[in-house]
Amino acid sequence: LYNYGRKIGGVNAVLEDAIHDLFVDLWRFREKLSPTTSVRFYLYRSLRRKLLRNESRKAFFTLDDFVIEDVWLTPTPSSEQKLIDEESGHQRIHRLRKLLNDLSPRQYEAMVLRFYDEMDFEEIAAVLNVNEQSARNLVQRGLTQLRQYVKYVLSFFVILFY
């Protein structure tokens, strides 16, 4: 739950409080809860609702705390190469953050659920409280937006180095 909350932009203190409140509420209202087929998706959906209730939508969906350095930075033998790679990695991280910020909050969340949490579209629809086709559309539009940027960058390099 914590990782999911971080990936969709939850701020640490608010996220921890929301998770705590979620489990307190589950315990307090345990006798009123209806049976569920999947506890995981129930918890994801409940956490998402709790975060949205606690924070304004704009403050909740920020990527300031989103950490992806592990994806881009790889160890290298020489210190010069390390410095160059680190600077290059930071530039890629900055570009990726900008691209992800350009996605709508729902597109971003749908893509996190699809590719980070490896959920299928039916599960994504359940978490986001939309129908399955809407979940597919959110992921597809997000991918299309990212692909357009990649095409632009590749065509720039082809022209530059041709």
C-alpha positions as CSV (number, residue, x, y, z in Angstrom):
1,L,0.0,0.0,0.0
2,Y,2.8,2.4,0.9
3,N,4.5,1.8,-2.5
4,Y,1.3,2.3,-4.4
5,G,0.6,5.5,-2.5
6,R,4.1,6.7,-3.2
7,K,3.8,5.9,-6.9
8,I,0.6,7.9,-7.3
9,G,2.2,10.8,-5.6
10,G,1.2,10.6,-2.0
11,V,3.4,12.7,0.4
12,N,5.1,10.6,3.1
13,A,3.4,11.9,6.2
14,V,0.0,12.1,4.6
15,L,0.4,8.7,3.1
16,E,1.4,7.1,6.4
17,D,-1.6,8.7,8.2
18,A,-3.9,7.6,5.4
19,I,-2.7,4.0,5.6
20,H,-3.0,4.0,9.4
21,D,-6.5,5.5,9.3
22,L,-7.5,2.9,6.7
23,F,-6.6,0.0,9.0
24,V,-8.2,1.8,12.0
25,D,-11.4,2.2,10.0
26,L,-11.3,-1.4,8.8
27,W,-11.0,-2.5,12.4
28,R,-13.7,-0.1,13.7
29,F,-16.2,-1.0,11.0
30,R,-15.2,-4.7,10.6
31,E,-18.7,-6.0,11.3
32,K,-20.3,-3.7,8.7
33,L,-17.9,-4.7,5.9
34,S,-19.3,-6.8,3.1
35,P,-17.3,-9.8,1.7
36,T,-14.8,-9.0,-1.1
37,T,-13.3,-11.2,-3.7
38,S,-9.9,-9.5,-3.5
39,V,-8.6,-7.9,-0.4
40,R,-5.7,-6.3,-2.3
41,F,-7.9,-4.3,-4.7
42,Y,-10.2,-3.4,-1.9
43,L,-7.3,-1.9,0.1
44,Y,-5.9,-0.1,-3.0
45,R,-9.3,1.5,-3.8
46,S,-9.8,2.4,-0.1
47,L,-6.4,4.0,0.2
48,R,-6.9,6.0,-3.0
49,R,-10.3,7.3,-1.8
50,K,-8.9,8.2,1.6
51,L,-6.0,10.1,0.1
52,L,-8.3,11.9,-2.3
53,R,-10.6,12.8,0.6
54,N,-7.7,14.1,2.8
55,E,-5.9,16.2,0.2
56,S,-6.9,18.4,-2.6
57,R,-6.5,16.7,-6.0
58,K,-3.7,19.0,-7.1
59,A,-1.6,18.6,-3.9
60,F,-2.1,14.8,-3.9
61,F,-1.0,14.2,-7.5
62,T,2.5,15.6,-7.4
63,L,5.7,13.8,-8.5
64,D,8.1,15.7,-6.2
65,D,8.7,12.7,-4.0
66,F,8.7,10.2,-6.9
67,V,12.1,8.5,-6.8
68,I,13.4,6.6,-9.9
69,E,17.1,7.0,-9.6
70,D,17.5,3.2,-9.4
71,V,16.2,2.9,-13.0
72,W,18.8,5.1,-14.6
73,L,22.0,5.1,-12.6
74,T,24.4,2.1,-13.0
75,P,27.8,1.7,-11.4
76,T,30.8,2.2,-13.6
77,P,34.5,1.6,-13.0
78,S,36.1,5.0,-13.5
79,S,35.2,8.0,-11.4
80,E,35.0,10.3,-14.5
81,Q,32.6,7.9,-16.2
82,K,30.6,7.7,-12.9
83,L,30.2,11.5,-12.9
84,I,29.2,11.6,-16.5
85,D,26.7,8.8,-16.1
86,E,25.3,10.3,-13.0
87,E,24.8,13.7,-14.7
88,S,23.2,11.9,-17.7
89,G,21.0,9.9,-15.4
90,H,19.8,13.0,-13.6
91,Q,18.9,14.5,-17.0
92,R,17.0,11.4,-18.0
93,I,15.2,11.4,-14.6
94,H,14.3,15.1,-15.0
95,R,12.9,14.4,-18.6
96,L,11.0,11.4,-17.4
97,R,9.5,13.4,-14.5
98,K,8.5,16.1,-16.9
99,L,6.9,13.5,-19.2
100,L,5.0,11.9,-16.3
101,N,3.9,15.3,-15.1
102,D,2.4,16.0,-18.6
103,L,0.1,13.0,-18.2
104,S,-3.2,13.5,-16.5
105,P,-3.3,12.3,-12.9
106,R,-5.7,9.5,-13.8
107,Q,-3.5,8.4,-16.8
108,Y,-0.5,8.4,-14.6
109,E,-2.2,6.4,-11.9
110,A,-3.6,3.9,-14.4
111,M,-0.1,3.4,-15.9
112,V,1.4,2.9,-12.4
113,L,-1.2,0.2,-11.7
114,R,-0.7,-1.4,-15.1
115,F,3.1,-1.5,-15.3
116,Y,4.4,-1.1,-11.8
117,D,1.7,-3.2,-9.9
118,E,1.1,-5.4,-13.0
119,M,-2.6,-5.3,-12.7
120,D,-4.9,-6.3,-15.6
121,F,-7.5,-3.8,-16.9
122,E,-10.3,-5.2,-14.9
123,E,-8.4,-4.7,-11.7
124,I,-7.3,-1.2,-12.7
125,A,-11.0,-0.4,-13.4
126,A,-11.9,-1.7,-9.9
127,V,-9.2,0.4,-8.2
128,L,-10.0,3.6,-10.1
129,N,-13.8,3.0,-9.9
130,V,-14.3,3.3,-13.7
131,N,-15.4,0.7,-16.3
132,E,-12.8,-1.6,-17.9
133,Q,-12.9,0.3,-21.3
134,S,-12.1,3.6,-19.5
135,A,-9.1,1.9,-17.8
136,R,-7.9,0.7,-21.2
137,N,-8.3,4.2,-22.7
138,L,-6.4,5.8,-19.8
139,V,-3.4,3.5,-20.3
140,Q,-3.5,3.7,-24.1
141,R,-3.7,7.5,-24.1
142,G,-0.8,7.7,-21.6
143,L,1.3,5.4,-23.8
144,T,0.4,7.3,-26.9
145,Q,1.6,10.5,-25.3
146,L,4.9,9.0,-24.2
147,R,5.4,7.4,-27.7
148,Q,4.9,10.8,-29.4
149,Y,7.7,12.2,-27.3
150,V,10.0,9.3,-28.1
151,K,9.3,9.7,-31.8
152,Y,10.1,13.4,-31.6
153,V,13.4,12.8,-29.8
154,L,14.4,10.0,-32.2
155,S,13.6,12.1,-35.3
156,F,15.7,14.9,-33.8
157,F,18.7,12.7,-33.4
158,V,18.3,11.2,-36.9
159,I,18.3,14.7,-38.4
160,L,21.2,15.8,-36.1
161,F,23.5,12.9,-36.9
162,Y,22.5,12.2,-40.5
